[in-house]
Amino acid sequence: MTTDMTAPLFRFDISEAVAQFNWDLLRRNDFDLTGLLNRRMSVTSFGSEFKQVEKLEMIFGNHHRWKQLRKILTEGVDFPLVDLDEKLRRADIAASFARGNHKSAIMKENILSEAISKEVLKGWNIILPMHTYDHLPGAVLNPMDVATHIGISSDGRFV
């Protein structure tokens, strides 16, 4: 894997123009998210958050699980999940959309919006236009929630 980092193909900002750009990029590339994330070495590439594989191999190369870890770092992880039946998936999307977000997300919309914005700006989430949710192959839609968590003390107690 090359170490020259380039800009990711997706854009990470909060605007309708960026959402449309990301949607158009997906559509033009037959919704091949894995291919788009890994087409060139960028912060979205598998393993980009780690040191160079060649440097890690100098440290871990003799470990009995190195080959497996190397594959994960360079190719990602494949979870053997069964795709939802398309009719069931579409019904689930419709039900989730009709239900809307949980009360906590509605009551704390500013907190949720700030949290999502941070994740998009860091490149951890891709925004798409709202009208595309039902056209993304294999997508599911889940109502949002805001968990309340005050904090944990140094000795593990909730405060």
C-alpha positions in Angstrom: 0.0 0.0 0.0 1.4 3.4 -1.0 2.0 6.0 1.7 1.2 9.0 -0.4 -2.0 10.4 1.0 -4.4 12.2 -1.4 -7.7 13.9 -0.8 -10.6 11.5 -0.5 -13.1 11.3 -3.4 -16.0 12.2 -1.2 -16.5 15.7 0.2 -17.0 16.2 4.0 -18.9 19.4 4.6 -22.4 20.3 5.6 -24.2 21.7 2.5 -26.8 20.7 0.0 -24.1 21.0 -2.8 -21.8 18.6 -1.0 -24.7 16.1 -0.3 -25.6 16.2 -4.0 -21.9 15.9 -5.0 -21.5 12.7 -2.9 -24.8 11.3 -4.2 -23.7 11.9 -7.8 -20.3 10.3 -7.1 -22.0 7.2 -5.7 -24.4 7.0 -8.6 -21.8 7.5 -11.3 -19.8 4.6 -9.7 -22.6 2.1 -9.4 -22.9 2.7 -5.7 -19.5 1.0 -5.1 -18.8 2.5 -1.7 -15.8 0.2 -1.0 -14.2 1.1 -4.4 -14.7 4.8 -3.9 -13.3 4.7 -0.4 -10.2 2.8 -1.5 -9.6 4.0 -5.1 -6.6 6.0 -3.9 -4.8 6.2 -0.6 -6.7 8.8 1.5 -8.1 9.1 5.0 -11.0 6.9 3.9 -8.8 4.0 2.7 -8.8 0.7 4.7 -6.0 0.9 7.2 -5.3 4.6 6.7 -5.6 5.2 10.4 -2.6 2.9 11.1 1.1 3.1 10.4 2.3 1.9 7.1 1.8 -1.8 6.7 5.5 -2.4 5.9 6.5 -0.7 9.1 4.0 -2.7 11.1 5.2 -5.9 9.4 8.7 -5.2 10.8 7.2 -5.4 14.3 4.4 -7.9 13.9 5.6 -10.0 10.9 6.5 -13.0 13.0 3.2 -13.1 14.9 1.1 -16.1 14.0 -1.9 -13.8 13.0 0.1 -11.2 11.0 -1.2 -12.4 7.6 -4.8 -12.1 8.9 -4.1 -8.6 10.3 -2.3 -7.5 7.2 -5.4 -8.5 5.1 -7.7 -6.6 7.4 -5.5 -3.5 7.2 -5.2 -3.6 3.4 -8.6 -5.0 2.4 -11.0 -4.3 5.3 -13.2 -6.7 7.1 -16.0 -8.8 5.5 -18.9 -9.5 7.8 -20.8 -12.5 6.6 -24.3 -11.0 6.9 -27.3 -11.9 4.9 -28.9 -9.1 2.9 -32.4 -8.2 3.9 -35.2 -9.2 1.5 -35.8 -6.2 -0.7 -39.5 -6.0 0.1 -38.8 -6.2 3.8 -36.0 -3.6 3.6 -38.2 -1.1 1.8 -41.1 -1.7 4.3 -38.6 -1.1 7.1 -37.4 2.1 5.6 -40.9 3.4 5.1 -41.8 2.5 8.8 -38.6 4.2 10.1 -39.3 7.3 8.0 -42.9 7.5 9.2 -41.9 7.0 12.8 -39.3 9.7 12.8 -36.6 10.3 15.3 -36.9 9.4 19.0 -38.2 12.0 21.4 -34.7 12.6 22.8 -33.4 13.5 19.3 -36.3 15.9 18.7 -35.9 17.5 22.1 -32.1 17.8 21.8 -31.9 18.5 18.1 -29.1 21.0 18.5 -26.9 18.4 20.3 -27.6 15.8 17.7 -26.9 18.3 14.9 -23.6 19.3 16.4 -22.5 15.7 16.9 -23.4 14.7 13.4 -21.7 17.8 12.0 -18.5 17.0 13.9 -18.4 13.5 12.5 -19.0 14.7 8.9 -16.3 17.4 9.1 -13.8 14.8 10.5 -14.6 12.6 7.5 -16.3 9.8 9.5 -19.7 10.3 7.8 -20.8 11.1 4.3 -23.9 13.3 3.8 -26.4 12.6 1.0 -29.5 14.5 0.0 -32.6 13.5 2.0 -34.6 12.4 -1.0 -32.0 9.7 -1.9 -32.5 7.5 1.2 -34.8 5.1 -0.5 -32.7 4.8 -3.7 -29.4 3.7 -2.1 -29.0 0.0 -2.7 -29.1 -2.1 0.5 -29.5 1.0 2.7 -31.4 0.9 6.0 -32.8 3.8 7.9 -32.8 4.1 11.7 -34.4 6.7 13.8 -31.9 8.8 15.7 -31.6 9.0 19.5 -29.6 11.1 21.9 -28.2 9.3 24.9 -27.8 11.2 28.1 -24.4 10.6 29.7 -23.0 13.0 32.3 -19.6 11.4 32.9 -17.5 8.8 34.7 -15.2 9.6 37.6 -11.6 8.3 37.7 -12.7 5.4 39.8 -15.5 4.4 37.4 -18.5 5.9 39.1 -21.2 7.7 37.1 -21.3 11.4 38.0 
